[in-house]
Amino acid sequence: MKQKENVQYAIKYGLLVLAFCFMGIGLMREEHKVVLKKAIHICLECIGVG
């Protein structure tokens, strides 16, 4: 039983670390600016301003 809990612990926190690594890579590539720009354009099109 203890072995199964250790494996689940390793998988859970391994995926958490992987997620933070991918977020860091996205921030280094400045992907957040692209996402924000697309969100602004979509909102302006929905309102009918742009």
Secondary structure, 3 states (H helix, E strand, C coil): CHHHHHHHHHHHHHHHHHHHHHHHHHHHCCHHHHHHHHHHHHHHHHHCCC
